[in-house]
Amino acid sequence: RYGITKDDLFEHPRVLSIPAVTVENRAMLLKEIGFTSVRPNHLTRFVVLMHKRVKLCKTYGYISNDIEVHKNIFTHLKNPPPPLELSNYEDLDLLKVYLAAQSHYLCWRLEMSKEELASLMNIYPRFKHRSFRLMESSMNILEEELGFTKDKIKRNGFLIHCYPQNILDMIREVQFLGGMEIKEVLKKHPKIMMMPLDTVLKTDTYLKDFGISNEAIQKCPDVYTLSCETVNERLQALQSVPEFMALIKNPRILRLLHYQRKAFSRLSQLEKMKIKCVSLNLLQSSQLMFDKFLSSGYEKFCNTDVLIFLSKELNCEKKKLKKSLSKNQFWCNIPLVSVHETLNLLRSKGFTEEQILSNVQILLYSSKQVKRQLEEFLYHPEVNKELSRQMVLRNDDKIEFSNQQKLALCLYFMERDHHFSGD
């Protein structure tokens, strides 16, 4: 596209180490400035080149003598701003001429003051070397395809630096993201447009493969602004921690990906303090709230996570679950990881959701306690006595308790041992 041959690349191989989008941006900008041709050494030494005076560039033959750089830039735009007058521009370096033209264009295009632009430039310094055509294309797409106003573009100034083709590819190739229409996602979470499309799609695949629901994604769509490999690594890390695995179906689980280091650190600290009741809210809360929790020594933080977890696993309303669980006054102090382990145990023993739900308080006991009760069930004196009685009454020596009855009796024996108070 820019007349660079294989021999040129052999002579300047370092140009191949520059990302393709950076090569395109630099080449387009040099053409806008007025370079008669773009050579590999121009691309590799671009930053140094931008600090050379216009007069020197003309002397070297990079730019024709009759070219007025600041005016030539705007000839490449479909909708150029009013003319810019710049005296003695040949004594200025290319970067200063470029920045003067950029300031003139953006202030006109976005109807902003020079002070507003200066503030924007301080926050997003990468604007300093952006092609005018790429900036124009990005802003046109934002306005025409996504309905962004000038004010919204200014509030999200990083969008001016977006690669326009990437935005178009997202709009045209992706219909839904996290169960939401792609345009609505980009309007509400514009930072996603800064990520390459293939990265966003890989992230989406990792989330789906891991079983993350659309509901969870909609709670934290900023997960798409992370590297896809980072997302995958952090999802894999969740599997290694029982406390985190119990939260997988929680709608706010993706917050752990953003705050994973903090969450791991806090979990380790809580374990050292022998605090077992760990909630998602606690792991991602502010330092002030976390310190307050530690100083209070109060562990009533898991109830919401337990309700969310069981409502997803047992397909039951949280209100109904709370009514059943609250019969045990200490239900709020039961660690979610313990509930998770006990539920997995019961499922592995063949108990159905309906049977577990009918005796849901059994999940408040540890898996070891429940396992022992199930294993010793047939040897329990009261159970044997009742079985013998039923055999005589029915004249049948093959009478067995149903799973529903077995679970109810196991719960009864454990509750009785704890005085039916959870104590």
KAVENHU-V250705 format. One record per backbone hydrogen bond with DSSP energy under -1.0 kcal/mol. NH is the residue of the N-H (numbers start at 0). CO is the residue of the C=O. If there is no record, write none. Layout:
# KAVENHU-V250705
nh	co
NH	CO
NH	CO
This chain:
# KAVENHU-V250705
nh	co
8	4
9	5
10	6
11	7
14	11
15	12
16	13
17	14
22	18
23	19
24	20
25	21
26	22
27	23
28	24
29	25
30	26
31	27
32	28
33	29
34	29
35	61
42	38
43	39
44	40
48	44
49	45
50	47
51	48
53	91
54	89
56	52
57	53
58	54
59	55
61	56
62	56
66	63
70	67
71	67
72	68
75	72
76	73
90	87
91	88
93	51
94	49
96	92
97	93
98	94
99	95
100	96
101	97
102	98
103	99
104	100
105	101
106	102
107	103
108	104
109	105
111	106
116	112
117	113
118	114
119	115
120	116
121	117
122	118
123	119
126	123
127	124
128	125
129	126
134	130
135	131
136	132
137	133
138	134
139	135
140	136
141	137
142	138
143	139
144	140
145	140
147	141
152	148
153	149
154	150
155	151
158	155
159	156
160	157
161	158
166	162
167	163
168	164
169	165
170	166
171	167
172	168
173	169
176	179
179	176
181	174
184	180
185	181
186	182
187	183
188	184
191	188
192	189
193	190
194	191
199	195
200	196
201	197
202	198
203	199
204	200
205	201
206	202
207	203
208	204
209	205
210	207
211	206
216	212
217	213
222	219
223	220
224	221
225	222
230	226
231	227
232	228
233	229
234	230
235	231
236	232
237	233
239	236
240	237
244	240
245	241
246	243
247	244
249	246
252	249
254	251
255	252
257	253
258	254
262	258
263	259
264	260
265	261
266	262
267	263
268	264
269	265
270	266
271	267
272	268
273	270
274	269
277	275
282	278
283	279
289	285
290	286
291	287
292	288
293	289
294	290
295	291
296	292
300	298
305	301
306	302
307	303
308	304
309	305
310	306
311	307
312	308
313	309
320	316
321	317
322	318
323	319
324	320
325	321
326	323
327	324
330	327
332	329
333	330
338	334
339	335
340	336
341	337
342	338
343	339
344	340
345	341
346	342
347	343
348	344
349	346
350	345
355	351
356	352
357	353
359	356
361	358
362	359
363	360
364	361
369	365
370	366
371	367
372	368
373	369
374	370
375	371
379	376
383	379
384	380
385	381
386	382
387	383
388	384
389	385
390	386
391	387
392	388
393	389
394	390
395	390
405	401
406	402
407	403
408	404
409	405
410	406
411	407
412	408
413	409
414	410
415	411
416	412
417	413
418	415
419	414
420	417
